[in-house]
């Protein structure tokens, strides 16, 4: 939005304002507002546009209409509206929803917000009965409701995308229980693991992400509608009935908190930041694995790009973009925390800033999860190169030390002996399993012919059978539990 100087719109008379239901005229069209009776001068056009939110809160038009329908049913149940008025309003609201869905009705900037759009069109369609829609509620509790309904739906979508990703990861884990690769600490080769084991670590991360989302959805599932601007209402509302109609667990217990609570958005942004951090870590590894130096994986052409000058290049741009967009989601979390940190109770207009950044973060996260799932589903895993890399990095050194310990050598002494063996291998440019038995025995007479079996990759991995370890036995047990988790959740 360009904040350039604009002329002030000519003021409308009280009679004109009252006659058009709170709308003001601009360049031959009415600009719908839900307020204005107390004012003697019209809003400056620049102020109006700066204050308006319809350009982004139109995103939850379905939720606004859904909430209004429940509110109307409750008003009729309580005798505040007649059955005839209820049916008129419900029919009008359904018509608006249908027309927006099929493109016959456009949500334009002549409306201040989505609430103004719905109410103005309702009054235009059904007349005075539409003016009773707002009875017993404020835009403050209305927007709080809309946002909760929208976020609840979005959490379900994100959860579904994560479940699809986990399903793919599980299939890859089942395929690679005997695909040996080096495990790393400090980006240095440490001990041999399997690709299934490595993937399993990310499975746990994304599983925790789903658990966080479920926790947020449960905690936020209380209905704010009926809280009014901040102090409830004198109308005999049945807030629990409204909550039931909308699928909430109950009504919120404090009207001031109801309209000023943004904790659930902060929690969601924090959870989405964690999702992006997990995706970014995985992308970083894929970017490294995809290099010519590693060649552990090869990304599909559909998820890669080329260079405008270097014809040999095949770049992991999708992985890099996901890694880059992580900061964008972090920024949304920081922005909302900063906005909320100094706000007194109850509602303040600053809170309107919660929407655009949350909407953007949600769209970013959903897009990244979907793209990431497609990328790993199509990438080629180079099993031979992974195993070769594991053999060349002394990842079996710890097992050589364990061999000595099992033959009565104190671990500290065994550690020093194997360190000398590694140094000898480095000087010769060979791996541990390429040393001759004589060379082993020169450093320690404890070594026997069975040292080669003890330090083979297969032995190194398969002897690690404790829960959570990389052996095929342990991995199959873990995979069975993960499969049961996905079936139940």
N, C-alpha and C positions, 0 to 999 in steps of 0.2 A: 504494500500500500504506500503510495507517495503522499507524504504529508505536506502538500503544497497549499498556499493560501487560497481560500475560496470565499465567495461572498456569503453573507448571512442570508438565509432564506427569509422572505417577508413573513412577519408574524401573522398567525391566523386568529380570528376572533374567537371568543368563547363559544359563540353560537355555532360558528363553523366547525370548531373542534368537537363540540358536543354532537353536532349533526353527523359527523363522519366516524363516530365511535372511537375517538382517540387517535385517528390517523392524521398526518399532516401532508400537505400537497407539495410535491417537488416536480418541477418541469412537466406538469400535466398529469402526474400520477400520484396516487396516495402512498405514503410511507407509513405502514401500520406500526403502531406502538400500543402498549398496554397501559400507558400512563399519560399524563399531560394536563389533567384538570387543575392542578395547583399552579401551573406555570402561565406567565403572561407574555412570554416571548418564546419563539420557536428555537429549537436547538440549531446551532451552527452546523452546516453540512459536514464540515471537517470533523467536528465533535461527534456528530451522529455516526459517521463512518468509523471513527476511531472506537466508539463505544459499542457498535453493533457486533454481533457474533454469528449472524446467520450464515456467513461464508464457510464457517467450520462446524457450527453445531447442527447444521442440517444433516450431518452424518448420522444423527440418532433420531430422525423423524419417525421411524417405526416405533422406537421406544417411547417417544413423546405421545404418540397416538395410543399406544398400548396402555400407558399409564393413565391417560385421560379417560379411556374406556372403563378401566377399573374404578376410577374416581367417580364417574357418573353412576355406575352400578351401585356403588356404596351410597351415594347421595340419595338415590331412589329408595334403597333399602331403609334408609333412615328417615324417609318422608320429607327430605329437603327438596327433592324433585318429584314430580308426578311420573307415573309409568309412561304416560304419553311423551312427556319431555325427555325421559330417558331414551325411549325408542327413537325419537327424532334425532337426538344428539348422537346416539350410537350409529344410526344409519348415515348421518352426515360425516362422522369421523371415518367410517368404513369407506365411504365414497372418496374422501380425500386420500386415504391410504391407497386405494385402488388406482386412482388417477395419477398419483405420484409414481407408483410402481410401473404403470404402463406408459408413462411419459406424457400423459395428457395435461398434467399440472406441473409447472416448474416452480422450484423454490428459488426465488430471485432476491436480489439485494434490496428491494423496496421494503422488505420486512426487517425489523430490527434483529429478530432471533427466530428460532424454529417455533417457539411457543406463540409468537405473534402471527406467524404464517398459518399455523393450524387454527388458531382462534378466529382470525380475520376471515379465512376461507369458510369456516364453519358458519359464522354469522351471515356471511354472504349467501350461503346455501340454504340455511334453515330459519334465518331471521332471529327474533328475540330469544328463542329458546337457546340459541348458541351463546348468548351473553351470560347464561347461567353456568357455563362449563367451569368457570374459574372460582365458583363458590367454595369457600372453605380451604383455599390453598393460595400459595404465593409462588412467584417465579423461583424463589429461593429453594423451597422444598421440591418444586417441580423439576428444576434442573438437577438437583441432587438425586432425585429418583431416576431421571433419564440417564444420568451418567452411570449410576449403579447398574441399571438394566443393560446398558450398552457394554459396560466392562464385564459383566457376568457372561454375556454372549461371547465377547472376545476371548475371555479366559478359556471358555470351552473350545474355541477354534484353535488357540495356541496349543492347548493340551492335546487336541487331536493331531496337530502337526508333529508334536513331540512324540506321540505314540507311533506315528508312521515312521519317524526317524529311528525310534528304538526297535521297531519291528525289523527294519532293514539292518541295523547293527547286529541284532541277534542272529539273523540269517548269515551274516558275514562271520560272526563268531563261530557258528556251527561249521562253517566251511574251512576255517583256518586254525583248528586246534593243534595241528601239526606243522604249521608254517612258522619256522623258527626265525627269530630276528633279535637284534641286540636291544636290551633295555638300557635306558640312559639315566644318569644323574649328572647334573651340571653340563648337559649336552656331551658328556663323555660316555663311551661305551662302558657299561657296568656289569650286567649279568644277562645271560640269554633268557628270553621269554618267547612267547608265541604271539603272532598277530592277533589271535583271538583274545589273549590276555590283555593286550594293549587296548583293543577295542572295548573290552569289558570295563576298563576304567572310565571311558566316556559314557558307557551305558549307565554306570552308577551316577555320573554327574547329571545326565539328562533325566534320570529317574527322580533324583532329588529335586530337579526343576519342576517336574510335574507335581511332586508332593507339596512344594511351596505354593504353586498355583492353587491347588486344592485347598490348602490352608487359608489362603487369602479369600477365595470364593466363599468358604464357610463363614469366616469372621465378618465379611462385609454384608452378609445376606440378611440384613434387617431393613425394613422399609421406612424411609424418611417422610413419605407423603402424609400430609396432615399436620406437619410441624409448623406450617405457616411461614411467615417471614423469619421468626425466631422464637415466638412465644405461644405457639399453638393457635387455636381459634375458638370462638364462642359457639360455633355450630356443633351439634351433637354427632360428630364423626365416629365411625367405627373403624379405627385404624387397623385393627387386627384383621378385619374382613378384607380391607384393601390389600393388606400384606398377603393374605391367603390367596386372593385372586391373582396376584402377581408372582406367586411362587416364592415368597420370602418366608423365613422362619418365624417372623414376628415383626412388630413395630419397634422402631428405635425408642429409647427411654428418656431422651433429653432433647427437646426441640432445638435448643441453641447448638448443641453438638451436631444435630442432624443436618443442619444447613451449612455448617462450617467444617465438617469432617472431610479431610482429603487424605487421611491416613492410608486408606485402601489403595489410592492411586500411587502414593509414595511407595507402599509395599509392592505394588505391581511393577512399578518402574525399577525398583531394586531387584525384584525377581527376574525381570526381563534383562536387566544389566548382567545378572549372573548367567542367564542363558547365553547372552552374547559373548560373555567372557569364555564360557565353555566352547562355543562355536569358534571363537577366535583362536583359542589354544589349539584346537584340532586343526584349524586351517593353517596355523603356523607350522605344524608338523607336516601336513600334506604339502605345503610349499617347499619345505626342506626335503622331504622324501621325493618330490617330483624333480629335484635338480639333477643335472648330469652327474654330479659327484655321488649322489645317493642312489638314484634310480630304483627306489623301493616301489614306487607307484608311477603310473602314467595316466594323466587326466585325459578324458575323452575330448575329442575335438569340439564337441558341442558345449563344453564347459571351459574352453580355452580361447585365447585370442592370439593374433600374430603381431608382428612389428611392421611399421610402415617403411622401415629402412633395412631391417635385417631379416632376410627371407628364412633363415633357419630357426627363428624364434617361435616358441610355443609357450605362451605365458599363462600362469595360473590366476588370471584376473578375478574370477569369481571368488576364489579363496581369499585373495587380497582385499577385494571390496567388502566381503563379510568382516574381515579383520578390521578394516577401516571404519565401517559403520558402527562398530562397537562403541567408539567414542561418541557417536551421535546419540546413542541411547543413554550412555553415561551422562551426557550433557543435559538430557531431559530430566533425569533424576536430580541432578544438582540444581537445575533451574527451579524445579518445584519446591525442593527443600528450602532454597533461598527465598522464594516467594512467600512461603508459609511461615518462616521463622519469626517474623515480627508482627503478625496479624493478631489484633485483639478479637475477642468474640463480638458479634457472631459473623454474619456474612459480610464480606468486603469485595469490592469489584475486582481486586487483584486476583481473586480466585478464578476469574474467567480465563486466566493464563494457564490453567490446568489442562485445557482441552487440546489445543493445537499440538503441544509438545507430546501429550500422551497419545493422541491419534497417530502422530508421526512415528513415535516409538513402536506402537503396536504394529503398524504397517511394515516398519523396518524389520522387526523381529519375525513376523510371519513370512515375509519374503525371504529372509536369510535362511530360516529353517527349511523352507521348501526347496530353495536352490541348493543348499548344502546336501539335503537328502538325495537330490538328483545327481549331484556331483559325485558323491561316494558310491552311488548305485551303479555308475557307469565307469568308474576308474578301474584300471587294470592293476592287479597286485603282482609284483615280480617276486615270486617265492624264492627262486634261486639266488637272486641278488641279496635278498634279506638274509638268507642263511650264510652266504659267503661273507657278508659284512659281520655277522655275529662271530664267525670263526676267526676273523682277522683282528679282533679288538681285545683279545685276552679276556673275553667275558667269562671264560671258564677258570679264571685264576682263583676265585673263591673256592671252587670245587676242588682244585688241586690242594689248597690249604686244608679243606675238610678231609681230604684223603689222608693227609698226614696226621691230623687229629685222631681220625679213626684207627690209626696205627700207633697211637700212644704218644705222639708229639704234642707238647703244649701249644695252644693256639698261637700265642705270641711268637714262639719260635717258628711255627709253621708259616705264619705271616711273613717273617723275614726270609725264610727259605724260598718261598714262592716269589717274593719280590726280586731275589737274586736270579731266579729262573726267568722271570719276565725281562730283566735287564739283559740277560744272555741272549734271549730271543730277539730283542730290539737290535742288539749289536749284529746279529746274524741275519736280521730281516725275515724271520720265520715266526710261525705260531707255536704255541705250547705243544700241540700234538705233533709237531714236526721235529721236536728234539728227540734224539736217540735215548734209549734207556741208559746208556753209559753216561751221557751228558746229565741226565737226571741224577744218576747215582754219584756223580762227581760232587754234586752239591749236597745230596742227602742219600745215604745208603738205604734209607727206609723204602724208597720207591721200588716197585716191582712192575712186572709186565702189565698188570691190571690197571696201571695208572691211565692208560690210553682209553680204556672203557669208562673209567671214572670221570674223565674230563670231556667225553664226547658231548655234543650239543644235546642229543636225545637224552642221555643220562642226566646231564645237568638240569634239564627241564623236568623230566619225568620223575626224578627223585623228590621234587618239591610238591608234595601231595597234601599239605595242610590246607584248610579251608581258605579260599582266596588266592591260592598259589597258581602258577601257570601250567602245571602238569595237565595232561589230557584228562586224567581221572578227576582232578579238582575242577577243571573247566567244565566238564560235562555235568557235574553236580551243580555248578553255578548256573549254567545255561538252563538246566531243568527248572531251577528256582525263578530265573528271569522269565522263562516262558509262562510259568504259572502266574507270575505277577502281571504280565500283559493280558492274560486271559481273564484275570479278576479285576483289572483296572483299565 
